[in-house]
Amino acid sequence: MQNVPPIKKIGKVGRQRNYEQLGIDDIEPVKEVIVFRYLSEQQWPGMSEDMQSYYDFWYFTAPNKRKDGKDHERHVKCWQRREQWIDPTSESATAPVLDSRKVLAYRKRSSR
């Protein structure tokens, strides 16, 4: 067998840039894509269908604990980020999505 040198790790794993920065090969920042989609109600020109569905789910579908499962926290963060980009002055941009003050308590009916 040949002597194979050990593999060297290069950098960190995961997202390394801000959502406002240009990507590799000048790909548009996520923030611009989301704001464009919200204002024009159209997808970014030339965007692939898988990315369209990705952005539609994470940024244009309200978080739902039952449907999201383990990804609920991630979905809430994406939703809050979207709210902040769309209207930075709004209350909802800084308030949590699931605010317990907005929940109305009601009595269960008896099951007779």
N, C-alpha and C positions, 0 to 999 in steps of 0.2 A: 504494500500500500504506500501511497504517496503521503508525504507530510503536508497536511492542509493547515494553513495558519488559522488561528481562531478569528471568528467574525467580530468586528468592532462595531459597537453601537454608534449610530450617528444621530445626535439630537434627541429631542423628546418626542413621545408618541402623542398624537391628537392635534387638535386645532392650535396653531401657533400665531395666528394673526387676529386682529380686531375685526368685528363685523363691518366696520366702516372703511377698511383698507382694501385696496385693489388686490386681487389674487394673482396667481401665476399666469403669465401671458396676458396681463391686464384684464382679467375676468372681473366683472362688476362686483362691487361690495354687496353683501347680503342686504344691508340697510337700503340701498338704492333699489334693489329688486323688489323688496317688500313695499316700499313707499310707492313705487311706480305701479305695482299691481293693485294697490289700494286706491290710488287716485284715478287710474285709467280703466280699472276693472278688466284689464287684459294682462296676459302673461308677457314677460320680457321677450322681445323678438329673438327668435332663434334658440330659445331654451328647449331642452329635451323634455319629452313627456314624463320621464321618471323624476326629473327635477321639479317640474310643474306640480306633480302629485305630492312630492316631498314638501314644497313650500305651502301648498294648499292645506295639507294636513297640519303641519307644525305651526304655521302662522295665520291661517284663515279658518281653522276649525277650533272652536272653544274646547278647552281641556275638559275631559270627562274621566273621572277616576276609574269607573268600571271599564270603559273601553281602552284606556291607556295602560292600565295595569302597572307594571314596573316603571314605565316611562312617564308616569304622571308628573313627577317633579320637573323633568326635562321639558314637558309640554307646557307647564305653567310658566317656566322661565322664558320660553320662546314667546308665549302669548304676552307676557309682561313687556318683553323687549319690543315686540310689535306695537303695543299700545304706546310705549314711550316714543318710538320713532314716529308714529302717526300723529300723535298730539302730546308733545312733551309737557304741556301745561295742565293737562287733564288730571283729575283725581285718580282715575282708574289706572293711569300709568305708574303710579307709585303704590296704590293699594293692592293687597293680595286679591287674586281672582276669586277665591272662595272666602268671602268675608262673612263671619258668623253673625254679624249685626244685621245682615240682609235676610237671614233665614227666619221664616215665620213658623212658629210652633203651632200645631193644631192637635186637637184631640182625636184619637182613633175612635172609630165607631165600634160599638159593641157587635160582636159576631154571634148574634142569636139566631 
